[in-house]
Amino acid sequence: MLKKVGIVFCTLFFVITNLFSQTTIVNPRTNKALLKTFQEKKLGLMLSFFAVYTPKTGDAWSIGNGTPERVADSIALKWDPENFNAKKIVNFAMQAGCKYIVVIAKHHDGYGIWNSQFTDFDIKQSKFKKDILAELGKECRRKGLLFGIYYSIADLHYCSNWTSMPTAQKTPPIPKGGKPAFVEFCKNQVKELMNKYNPDILWFDGFWLGDVWNRQDGRNLYSFIKAIKPNILTTRLSSVKDSSGHAFFATDGSSGDFFSYEAKTTDAPYFPWETVTSVSYPVYGFDPKAKMFSKKELITMFDKTICGNGNFLLNIGPKRDGSLPEMLTNRFFEFSDWVKQNKEAVYNTSGGPFKQGTWGGSTYINDKIFLHLRKATKEVSIHSLKGYEILSATDLTTGKHFNVEKTGDDFVIHFSGINMDTNPVSIIQLMLNKPFVFNHWLNIFSK
């Protein structure tokens, strides 16, 4: 569905101090208040309404690679999500601890789940007449969740001379009708989505198209979006690479307002970021036979993300009738039960101040630092909290207190009685004598 990329830092950056803690490389046109709100949300739900998808025929990536386009189109035109219920979906998200939702409005096949005046390959071809995006957006706003819309720039239906979805290694031919018409089509649909549904987030995909859609096109689209709605967050508007072919976060709008990885985490980049994966990765649609991530794998991935100061966007593919599959929601709940049990160490926190290691990672807020232990640990040594006192160390789940030894500016915390067999990540709350102020990443040593 997405594109996997590595990271190097952009040489041109905008520095923010005492606002986002360790987030220092920020697009100067980004709405800083909205970005801060987004970063505090931590957990989001992605919904992949794939009209073209069946487990047998696959999604857009299968078109021209085993599934003829005419077959995929006929599947899409028969789509009828009759059991779609926005209230049930948003209630699920709330119960699972999600603070924002991103809905796939159009994937690479080109089928839009809204009634667009710029194409006939959309939901108006279906007997289903509800406005999915409008109803989900309304419920999100009613419940206080941020509402995001996913839009693929690549469009196999519009680009009828493409035989299959292009990979990052192969530039596709210029769409029939020419590039200017294709760019205008994308801008028209994006404007339509913004005007009709007023999203907080625009989440792009299908941007690795070489001359068909380059970095300048991404930068132009960013300016186009900001002129319509300055208080919106965007990501993945174009492919931005250095001379070695490594992707990086650029602050000129071509990368958007934050960076997104797929199915991987990173440790403490100096820019706002998110990772996205699926409960049944690499499958984003619903396949009852697809292998799911285990509860432990999801918890660990989420924990590494927030300790690296990132957000976690977890996908569920609804059934073709529009309802959420119980097997996927159950696994989501298994994972999110841990999130809710440790919510003090999750929501509104920042990643750090300690660099992640085999022992785990950390988050902090005000006068509390939370150690996230991912393996059995006898003790940790802290040599870098000068000017602070650790008043107590407490297991967030059990309330058990641990011994803290202080020698000069150094602290050693001894752990005992932590059951890592039943709890893949244990949270230890360190209470400080005053609010912690982040200056740089610190080291911690464990045994």
GIQUI-V603301 format. One record per helix or strand. SS is the DSSP state (hx for helix, st for strand). FROM is the first residue (numbers start at 0). TO is the last residue. If there is no record, write none. Layout:
BEGIN
SS_FROM_TO + SS_FROM_TO
END
This chain:
BEGIN
st_7_8 + st_14_14 + st_24_24 + hx_31_40 + st_42_46 + st_53_53 + st_57_57 + hx_59_61 + st_62_62 + st_66_66 + hx_68_76 + hx_85_94 + st_99_105 + st_111_111 + st_121_121 + hx_122_124 + hx_131_142 + st_145_151 + hx_178_196 + st_200_204 + hx_209_211 + hx_214_227 + st_232_234 + st_240_240 + st_246_248 + st_255_255 + st_258_261 + st_270_270 + st_272_277 + hx_294_306 + st_310_315 + hx_325_340 + hx_342_344 + st_349_350 + st_353_353 + st_356_356 + st_359_364 + st_367_372 + st_378_381 + st_389_394 + st_400_400 + st_402_406 + st_409_413 + st_425_431 + st_441_441 + st_443_445
END
